Amino acid sequence: MSTPHVVVVMGVAGTGKTTVGPLLAARLGVPYAEGDDFHPRANIAKMSSGTPLTDDDRWPWLDAIGAWAHGRAGHGGVVSCSALKRGYRDRLRSAAPGLVFVHLTGDRALIEDRMSHREGHFMPTALLDSQFATLQPLGADEAGVAVDVAGTPEDIADRAAKALAAR
């Protein structure tokens, strides 16, 4: 990537967006923003109770992330955001055209295992099925790359940086 793009690290819960995102940002030399920090408190409470968010719950969150990405246009940045549906990614792109997505993908068993070992996160493993049911992988016409989450976070960030450079 020769120009500073804003990169959205996307994927279902437990793929490592929060871990890989800052590592990728460091490799690209741009700031990182944690997508979970953009959630309204009501969303956090809902997910903490094991209730999946509705699209209406997600719109303000996506708009806040889109506003951050818009502010980074031309300067670059990395933000984590599940961005599970094409419509969600379209909404982000409407706020910040030129976004590039890194879709963290992987084996469901591996992702569930990683989720079960993390501490202090509001997303319970019980919601993983709803995440996979909602997921619409990147379309061929969407700017982005898919990166498998097997390996260490550093390995994943390295593969993501290389895939972005090659696109």
Residue pairs with C-beta under 8 A, 6 or more apart in sequence:
1 28
1 100
1 164
1 165
1 167
4 28
4 30
4 74
4 75
4 76
4 77
5 76
5 98
5 99
5 100
5 164
6 69
6 72
6 73
6 76
6 77
6 78
6 79
6 96
6 98
6 99
6 100
7 24
7 28
7 30
7 76
7 77
7 78
7 79
7 99
7 100
7 101
7 102
7 164
8 65
8 69
8 78
8 79
8 80
8 81
8 83
8 89
8 92
8 99
8 100
8 101
8 102
9 17
9 20
9 21
9 24
9 78
9 79
9 80
9 81
9 101
9 102
9 104
9 160
10 17
10 80
10 81
10 82
10 83
10 84
10 89
10 101
10 102
10 103
10 104
11 17
11 82
11 103
11 104
11 105
11 135
11 149
12 82
12 84
12 111
12 128
12 131
12 132
12 135
13 82
13 111
13 115
13 123
13 127
13 128
13 131
14 111
14 112
14 114
14 115
14 118
14 123
14 125
14 128
15 104
15 105
15 106
15 111
15 149
16 104
16 114
16 149
16 153
16 156
17 35
17 80
17 81
17 82
17 104
18 34
18 36
18 80
19 153
20 104
20 149
20 153
20 156
20 157
20 160
21 32
21 34
21 78
21 79
21 80
22 32
22 78
23 153
23 154
23 156
23 157
24 32
24 78
24 102
24 157
24 160
24 161
25 31
25 32
25 77
25 78
26 32
26 157
27 157
27 158
27 161
28 76
28 78
28 161
28 164
29 76
30 72
30 75
30 76
30 77
30 78
31 72
31 76
31 77
31 78
32 77
32 78
32 79
32 80
33 65
33 68
33 77
33 78
33 79
33 80
34 79
34 80
35 61
35 65
35 79
35 80
35 81
35 82
36 44
36 80
36 122
38 61
38 64
38 65
38 68
38 81
39 61
40 60
40 61
42 57
43 53
43 57
43 58
43 61
44 122
46 53
46 57
47 53
47 122
47 123
47 124
47 127
48 122
48 124
50 124
50 126
50 127
52 127
52 130
52 134
55 87
58 88
59 91
62 81
62 88
62 91
62 92
63 91
63 95
65 79
65 81
65 92
66 91
66 92
66 94
66 95
66 96
67 95
68 77
68 79
69 77
69 79
69 92
69 95
69 96
69 99
70 95
70 96
72 96
73 96
73 97
73 98
81 88
81 92
82 88
82 131
83 89
83 92
83 101
84 131
84 134
84 135
84 136
85 134
85 135
85 136
86 136
86 139
86 142
89 99
89 101
89 138
89 142
92 99
93 99
98 143
99 143
100 143
100 144
100 145
100 164
100 167
101 138
101 142
101 143
101 144
101 145
102 144
102 145
102 147
102 160
102 163
102 164
103 137
103 138
103 144
103 145
103 146
103 147
104 147
104 149
104 156
105 137
105 146
105 147
105 148
105 149
106 148
106 149
106 150
107 150
108 128
108 132
110 149
110 150
111 128
111 149
112 125
112 128
115 121
115 123
115 125
115 128
116 125
137 146
138 144
138 146
143 167
144 167
145 160
145 163
145 164
145 167
147 156
147 159
147 160
147 163
148 156
148 159
149 156
151 159
